[in-house]
Amino acid sequence: MNYKTTDEMHHFNFSETYISDIQVTNSMFHLTLDNVTILPENSCNRDIREMRTNNLIFKIEECKIQSIIEEGYKVYDANGNLKNTCDDVTIAEEDFAKTAKEFAGGMIYALEKKENIYTFYIDAENERTYQMRVTGSHDIEEWDRFFNK
């Protein structure tokens, strides 16, 4: 990879980012992301304007998935009458890796970091949305090219 940043997650915009691949084990968390916006504040961005990249590798070091929640929803008819409600479902810890694999092909619509907790909001291909919380010591971003936005 030609470019690498550490702990510069806030110098990227991950909304509407596509997840090409996800690798999750007990100590490894790697995402391959497309359509990532590189903000002007990024230390590798010499153009000092918003740029874009594909095949960005997003890693979290010393990671552990804390929780995955399949978000609930409500179904209304055309007249606005509530037809059905589905509550949030907390995924069991033994199913974390299997559930995370289903995120490949989906889209991140938000990514937040508070202290050492990364919270991913994911719109998966199974037409469900998820909230995944991962703890880690550092985030690392690696990519090869800048594209005009």
N, C-alpha and C positions, 0 to 999 in steps of 0.2 A: 504494500500500500504506500502511496506517495505522501499522504497527509495523515497526521495523527494528532489528536488532542486528548488531554486528560482533564477530567472534571470541568469540561466546558459545555455540558449538556444544555445550559441556558443560552448558549450562543447558536442554537439550532432551533428551528421550528419543526416539530414532529407531527403537527396536525395534518391530516390527510396523507399520511405516510403509509405506504403499502409494505406489508411484511412478506418478504420473499421466502425467508427461511428462519427457523427458530431452533436453537440447540440448547437444551436444558438438561443438566445433570445436578448432582448434589453440590458441586462446587463451580459449575460453569453456567453462564447465562450469556448467550450470543444471539443477537438478532441481525439479519441481513435486511436492510431497509431500502426502499426506492422512493423517489420523489421527496427527498428531505431538503428543506430549505436551510441554507447556511446563512446566518445573519451577518451583517457588517462587522459586529463586534468580535467575531471569531478570529482567533490569533493566526489562522492560516489563510484567511480571506484578504488577499491583497487588493482586490477591486473595491473594497469598502462599499459594497452594495449587496443586496440580497442575491444570492446565487442558489443553485440547486445541484443535487448529486443523486446518483443511483448507486446501488451496491455498497452502501455505507454499512460497516460492521459496527454495531453498538454492543459493547461488552460491559458487564458489571462484575467487578472483582469481589472476591470473598462474599459471594451472594448466597441468599436463601430466599426462596419464595415463602412469603408469610401467609398470603391468602389469595384465593381466586373466587370471585363472586360472579355468578351468572345473574345479570340484572333482570329484575322482574319487569312486567309491562301490563298495560291495560288495553283492551280491545273495545272499540265503540262502533256502533252501527252508523249508517249515513245520517241519522237524525241526532247523533250525539248521545245516544243512550248507551250506558255501560253494559257490555255483553259478557265480558270475561275479565278476570284478574289473575295474574300469575305473579307470585311473590319472588323475591330474591332467593337464589339457591347458593349456599356456601358449598364449594367443591371440597371433598375430603382430601386430606394431605396425600394419601397414597395415589390419588388421581391427578395430582398437579402436572406431572410431566406429560401424561396422556392428553389432558385438556389443553395444555400450552401448545402441543404439536398441532392442534386444530386451528390455531391462530394464523398459521402460514396461509397466505392468500387473502387474509383479512386486512384491516386498516386500523391504524392508531388514530383516534380522533383527539386525544389529549395525552400528554405525558407531564407529570409533575414530580418534583423532588422536594421533600422537606426533611432536613437533617440527612439521615442515611436511608430514607425510605423512598423508593421510586414507585409511583403509582401510574400504571398504564391503563388507559380506557380504550378498549378494543372493540371494533365492530367486526365480528368473525364472519366467515363465509356461510355458517349455518344460520345466518340471519338473527343471531343473538348478540347482545353486547355483554362485555365482561369488564370487570375491574380486577386487575392483578397488582398486588403489592409485593415488591421485592426489596430486601435489604441488601446493602453492599457498601464497601468502603470507598470505591472509586468507579467512575464511569470512563470508558475509553471509546473514542470514535475514530474509525479509520476509513479512508476512502481514497479513490484514485484520481478523480477528475472533478473539475468545476464545470457546470453548465450554466448558460444564461437562463434567466427566469423569464 
